[in-house]
Amino acid sequence: MVKQNELLINKKIAHLSESEIEELMLRYYDGEPVSSLIKEYDIPTTPGTLYKTFPPVEVEELCPYCNNKVFEKRVSKSHIGKKEKVCIHCYHKIGVYCGCDNCKKARKKAEERNIRLKNIKYQEKKEEIERFHSYEPIPITKVDLVSKLYLSSILKENISEDFSFIQPLKNRNKPMFPTKDWTHDVLNSLCHEQLLVPDPSSDVEAFVDDENFPKIFYLYRVKYKMNVFGENAIQSLLYPSRDEFLNDKRMCLRIWKVISLHEVIDYLLYSMGKAGFSFNVGQKTYSVFKELLEHFSASQIYGIIYKQTANAVRYYHEQKVSKKRAASSIITRCENFGERALSLGWELTKYDRVSYLPQSHISSIFFNRILMIGDLGFYEKPNIETIEKEIHHNKATTPSF
């Protein structure tokens, strides 16, 4: 570190008298050739750094740390901007970033204070979350069967090891529901019914930080807890009783149709994306595929979508229509093909699931555990006969203990 006397009189010009130094600086700032000045005054430096050897100018300002004199460093004759001021006692620099010991200590102290304030604010927000999201638990006996199926699909992969909370839903290995829209609607519905509520252990960042905090939260970033109580409530949701569902076969058929509908919508969006089309699913699309599911399985409709998407791609290239028009034509093509297949009695090919669209949890739970029809849920059209047949078959073959 530079000694105090070296800061005032640089050792490179220490051989000069005070008057010579003043004369040198005057000639430098008047614009005389720097190389000539260096040679004349015998200064061991370069033209670009000569000004750094000039003694600083004392200013009226005092150091904020040690209250000692502050000096303003000389600048080059071409300098534009602020001049650096420095304390010759503690070497604090004023007006620029400073790395002196006092500044380092001050920054560390400020950082520690900010951390403390941040922790206090964080804890206050956590307490606010806990106060706001405190709800009266709902008896498991009052939860309807469809909600139980939804909750089972969410719990399957996301429940914590000790059953105390549900992990944030943003990172999943397998989809809970076939489509993003259905997933979003289910989560909104369960939260509205207060069957799912934010867990106080959620990150504060999972809540929107505005004047409504902590009312609004991010559906896929918050931790949830099951707001239900009753004997073995979580266990009964993880492993729903098929007998409860099979008492209402018509409801089971409706669930089958809804799952299949969203599976074909998911495949439709996948096929369109693969073809380079963008598409927003509307009421017409849902209506068309609901009707097709009255006559065909999800597997067969996969085949219809595959063929009609290929036809739309040819339509786009050959007729030079817009991508939007080509994409929209797929729905009409699927509808027309289905009607023609029915009128002519065609036996449509059954397509397999694609690896990019794995079976969702709700599909697996419903078809494998509740109906126990396995892949028939995908390869057969939704129908009450298959449900009744498999029910009777499983009753006949299930051993009693």
C-alpha positions in Angstrom: 0.0 0.0 0.0 1.2 3.6 -0.8 2.7 5.4 2.2 1.2 8.7 3.2 4.2 10.9 2.0 4.3 8.9 -1.3 0.7 9.7 -1.9 1.5 13.5 -1.7 4.9 13.4 -3.4 5.4 10.5 -5.8 8.9 9.0 -5.5 9.4 9.3 -9.3 9.4 13.2 -9.0 10.8 13.3 -5.5 14.1 14.8 -7.0 12.2 17.9 -8.1 11.6 21.0 -6.0 8.1 22.2 -5.3 8.5 25.0 -7.8 9.7 22.6 -10.5 6.7 20.3 -9.9 4.3 23.3 -10.2 6.1 24.3 -13.4 5.9 20.8 -14.8 2.2 20.4 -14.1 1.5 23.8 -15.6 3.4 22.9 -18.8 1.7 19.5 -19.0 -1.9 20.9 -18.8 -0.9 23.7 -21.2 -0.4 20.9 -23.8 3.4 20.7 -24.2 4.7 17.5 -25.6 4.7 14.9 -22.8 7.8 13.0 -24.0 9.8 16.2 -24.0 8.7 17.0 -20.4 9.7 13.5 -19.2 13.1 13.8 -20.8 13.7 17.3 -19.5 12.7 16.6 -15.9 14.3 13.1 -15.9 11.1 11.3 -14.8 11.1 7.4 -15.0 7.6 7.0 -16.5 5.7 6.9 -19.7 3.8 9.7 -21.5 0.4 8.1 -20.7 1.1 7.9 -16.9 3.0 11.1 -16.2 -0.1 12.7 -14.7 -0.2 9.9 -12.1 3.1 11.2 -10.6 1.6 14.6 -9.8 0.8 15.4 -6.2 -2.9 15.4 -5.3 -4.9 18.6 -4.4 -6.2 19.0 -0.9 -9.9 19.7 -0.8 -12.2 21.0 2.0 -14.0 17.6 2.3 -13.1 15.3 5.2 -13.0 11.5 5.2 -16.4 10.1 6.5 -14.6 7.3 8.3 -11.6 8.9 10.1 -12.3 12.6 9.6 -8.9 13.2 8.1 -7.9 15.3 5.1 -9.1 14.3 1.6 -7.1 14.9 -1.5 -8.2 14.9 -5.1 -6.0 13.0 -7.5 -4.7 14.6 -10.7 -6.2 13.5 -14.0 -4.9 13.4 -17.5 -5.4 16.5 -19.6 -8.0 14.6 -21.7 -10.0 13.4 -18.7 -13.7 13.9 -18.7 -15.9 13.1 -15.6 -15.5 13.0 -11.9 -12.1 13.2 -10.2 -11.1 10.6 -7.7 -10.8 11.8 -4.1 -8.8 9.7 -1.5 -8.1 9.9 2.2 -4.3 9.8 2.9 -4.9 8.2 6.3 -7.2 5.2 5.6 -7.1 5.3 1.8 -10.9 5.6 1.4 -11.9 6.7 -2.1 -14.8 9.1 -2.5 -17.1 9.2 -5.5 -16.0 5.8 -6.9 -16.1 2.2 -5.9 -13.8 1.8 -2.9 -12.1 -1.4 -1.6 -10.7 0.1 1.6 -11.0 -1.8 4.9 -13.7 0.5 6.1 -15.8 0.2 3.0 -15.4 -3.6 3.1 -16.6 -3.6 6.7 -19.5 -1.3 5.9 -20.6 -3.4 3.0 -20.5 -6.6 5.1 -22.5 -4.9 7.8 -25.1 -3.7 5.3 -25.3 -7.1 3.8 -25.8 -8.8 7.2 -28.5 -6.2 8.0 -30.2 -6.8 4.7 -30.2 -10.6 5.3 -31.7 -10.0 8.8 -34.4 -7.8 7.4 -35.1 -10.2 4.6 -35.4 -13.1 7.0 -37.7 -11.1 9.2 -39.9 -10.2 6.2 -39.8 -13.8 5.0 -40.9 -15.1 8.4 -43.7 -12.5 8.5 -44.9 -13.6 5.1 -44.8 -17.3 6.2 -47.0 -16.4 9.2 -49.3 -14.4 6.9 -49.6 -17.4 4.6 -50.5 -19.7 7.6 -53.1 -17.3 8.9 -54.7 -16.7 5.5 -54.8 -20.2 4.3 -56.3 -21.8 7.4 -59.4 -23.8 6.5 -62.0 -26.0 8.3 -61.1 -29.6 7.2 -63.7 -31.4 5.2 -64.9 -34.9 6.2 -63.8 -37.6 3.7 -67.4 -38.8 3.7 -68.6 -35.6 2.0 -66.1 -35.8 -0.9 -67.8 -36.9 -4.1 -66.4 -39.8 -6.1 -65.1 -37.7 -9.1 -63.2 -35.4 -6.7 -61.8 -38.6 -5.0 -60.6 -39.8 -8.4 -59.0 -36.4 -9.1 -57.3 -36.3 -5.7 -56.0 -39.9 -6.2 -54.5 -38.9 -9.5 -52.7 -35.9 -7.9 -51.5 -37.9 -4.8 -50.1 -40.8 -6.8 -46.7 -39.3 -7.6 -46.7 -36.2 -5.5 -47.6 -37.0 -1.9 -44.7 -36.7 0.6 -43.3 -39.8 2.3 -45.0 -38.9 5.6 -48.3 -37.9 3.9 -48.0 -34.4 5.4 -48.1 -32.4 2.1 -48.2 -32.7 -1.7 -45.0 -31.7 -3.5 -45.1 -28.8 -6.0 -46.7 -30.1 -9.2 -44.3 -28.4 -11.7 -41.9 -31.4 -11.9 -43.6 -34.7 -12.6 -42.5 -37.9 -14.4 -45.9 -38.8 -15.5 -48.9 -36.5 -16.3 -51.7 -36.5 -13.7 -54.3 -35.8 -16.5 -54.0 -36.1 -20.3 -54.2 -32.4 -21.1 -52.8 -29.2 -19.6 -56.3 -27.6 -19.7 -57.9 -30.4 -17.8 -55.1 -30.4 -15.2 -55.5 -26.6 -14.8 -59.3 -26.9 -14.4 -59.1 -29.8 -11.9 -56.6 -27.9 -9.7 -58.7 -24.8 -9.8 -61.8 -26.8 -8.9 -60.2 -28.6 -6.0 -58.8 -25.4 -4.6 -62.1 -23.7 -4.9 -63.8 -26.5 -3.0 -61.0 -26.3 -0.4 -60.1 -29.9 -0.8 -56.6 -28.8 -1.8 -55.2 -25.8 0.1 -51.7 -24.3 0.1 -49.4 -25.7 2.7 -47.7 -23.2 5.0 -44.3 -24.8 4.3 -44.6 -23.6 0.7 -41.9 -21.2 -0.6 -43.0 -17.6 -0.3 -42.1 -17.2 -4.0 -45.0 -19.6 -4.8 -47.4 -16.7 -4.0 -48.0 -13.6 -6.1 -46.2 -10.8 -4.2 -48.7 -7.9 -4.6 -51.4 -6.1 -2.6 -53.4 -9.3 -2.5 -50.6 -11.4 -0.9 -51.0 -14.2 0.0 -54.4 -14.8 -1.6 -53.2 -15.6 -5.1 -50.7 -18.4 -5.6 -49.1 -20.3 -8.5 -50.9 -23.6 -9.0 -47.8 -25.6 -9.9 -45.3 -24.0 -7.6 -47.1 -24.1 -4.2 -47.1 -27.1 -1.9 -50.5 -28.4 -1.1 -52.1 -30.2 1.8 -55.2 -32.4 1.8 -57.9 -30.5 3.6 -59.8 -33.6 4.5 -60.1 -35.7 7.6 -61.4 -39.1 8.5 -60.2 -42.6 9.2 -57.4 -43.6 6.7 -58.5 -40.6 4.6 -55.2 -40.3 2.6 -54.9 -44.1 2.3 -58.5 -44.3 0.9 -57.7 -41.5 -1.7 -54.4 -43.1 -2.7 -56.1 -46.4 -3.3 -59.8 -45.7 -4.0 -62.4 -48.4 -3.5 -63.7 -49.7 -6.8 -66.9 -50.8 -5.2 -67.9 -47.2 -4.5 -67.5 -46.4 -8.2 -69.1 -49.5 -9.6 -72.3 -48.8 -7.7 -72.8 -46.1 -10.3 -72.0 -47.6 -13.7 -73.4 -44.6 -15.6 -71.0 -42.3 -13.8 -68.1 -44.7 -14.6 -69.1 -44.5 -18.3 -69.1 -40.7 -18.2 -65.6 -40.7 -16.6 -64.4 -43.1 -19.3 -65.7 -40.8 -22.0 -64.1 -37.7 -20.4 -60.7 -39.4 -20.0 -60.8 -40.7 -23.6 -61.9 -37.2 -24.9 -58.9 -35.6 -23.3 -56.6 -38.4 -24.5 -57.6 -37.8 -28.1 -57.4 -34.0 -27.7 -53.9 -34.5 -26.3 -52.9 -36.6 -29.3 -54.5 -34.0 -31.7 -52.4 -31.2 -30.3 -49.3 -33.5 -30.4 -49.9 -34.4 -34.1 -50.6 -30.8 -35.0 -47.4 -29.6 -33.3 -45.4 -32.3 -35.0 -46.8 -31.1 -38.4 -45.8 -27.6 -37.6 -49.4 -26.4 -37.0 -50.6 -24.3 -34.0 -54.2 -24.7 -32.8 -56.4 -23.6 -30.0 -59.0 -26.1 -29.0 -62.5 -24.7 -28.9 -66.1 -26.0 -28.4 -66.4 -27.3 -31.9 -63.4 -29.6 -31.5 -64.7 -31.0 -28.2 -68.1 -31.5 -29.8 -66.7 -33.4 -32.8 -64.6 -35.8 -30.7 -67.3 -36.3 -28.1 -69.5 -37.5 -31.0 -66.8 -39.7 -32.4 -66.3 -41.4 -29.0 -69.9 -42.5 -29.2 -68.8 -44.8 -32.0 -65.0 -45.3 -31.8 -62.3 -45.9 -29.3 -59.6 -43.4 -28.4 -57.2 -45.8 -30.2 -59.2 -45.7 -33.4 -59.6 -41.9 -33.2 -55.8 -41.7 -32.9 -55.7 -43.3 -36.4 -58.3 -40.9 -37.7 -56.3 -37.9 -36.4 -53.0 -39.3 -37.8 -54.5 -39.8 -41.3 -56.3 -36.5 -41.4 -53.3 -34.5 -40.1 -51.3 -36.0 -43.0 -54.0 -35.0 -45.4 -54.0 -31.4 -44.0 -50.2 -31.2 -44.5 -50.6 -32.2 -48.2 -53.4 -29.6 -48.4 -51.1 -26.9 -47.0 -48.3 -27.7 -49.5 -50.3 -28.4 -52.6 -53.0 -25.8 -52.3 -50.8 -23.1 -50.7 -53.3 -22.3 -48.0 -52.3 -20.8 -44.7 -51.2 -23.0 -41.8 -54.2 -21.8 -39.8 -56.6 -22.9 -42.4 -54.9 -26.2 -42.9 -54.9 -26.9 -39.1 -58.6 -26.0 -38.8 -59.5 -28.4 -41.7 -58.3 -31.3 -39.6 -61.3 -31.2 -37.3 -63.8 -31.2 -40.2 -61.8 -33.9 -41.9 -61.9 -36.1 -38.8 -65.7 -35.5 -38.5 -66.3 -36.3 -42.2 -64.1 -39.4 -42.1 -65.9 -40.7 -39.0 -69.3 -40.3 -40.5 -68.2 -42.0 -43.7 -66.7 -44.9 -41.7 -69.9 -45.4 -39.9 -72.1 -45.2 -43.0 -69.9 -47.8 -44.8 -69.3 -50.0 -41.8 -65.5 -49.7 -41.9 -63.5 -51.5 -39.2 -61.0 -48.9 -38.2 -57.4 -49.7 -37.3 -56.6 -49.5 -33.6 -53.4 -47.4 -33.0 -51.2 -47.7 -30.0 -50.3 -45.0 -27.5 -47.2 -42.9 -28.5 -44.2 -42.8 -26.1 -44.3 -39.0 -26.0 -47.8 -39.2 -24.5 -47.6 -41.7 -21.6 -50.8 -42.8 -19.9 -51.9 -40.3 -17.3 -52.4 -41.2 -13.6 -56.2 -40.7 -13.8 -56.3 -43.1 -16.8 -54.2 -45.7 -15.1 -56.1 -45.5 -11.8 -59.5 -45.6 -13.4 -59.0 -48.3 -16.0 -56.5 -50.5 -14.0 -57.7 -50.2 -10.4 -61.4 -49.2 -10.6 -62.8 -50.7 -13.7 -60.0 -53.3 -14.0 -60.4 -53.4 -17.8 -56.7 -52.3 -18.4 -56.0 -51.4 -22.0 -59.6 -51.9 -23.1 -60.1 -48.4 -21.8 -58.0 -47.2 -24.7 -58.7 -49.8 -27.4 -62.5 -50.1 -26.9 -65.0 -47.3 -27.3 -66.6 -46.2 -24.0 -69.6 -48.5 -23.4 -71.6 -49.8 -20.4 -71.4 -53.4 -21.6 -67.7 -53.7 -21.2 -67.9 -52.2 -17.7 -70.6 -54.7 -16.7 -68.8 -57.6 -18.3 -65.5 -56.9 -16.6 -67.3 -56.4 -13.3 -68.9 -59.8 -13.4 -65.7 -61.4 -14.7 -63.6 -60.0 -11.8 -66.2 -60.9 -9.2 -66.2 -64.5 -10.5 -62.4 -64.8 -10.6 -61.5 -62.8 -7.4 -60.6 -65.3 -4.6 -62.0 -64.6 -1.2 -59.7 -64.7 1.9 
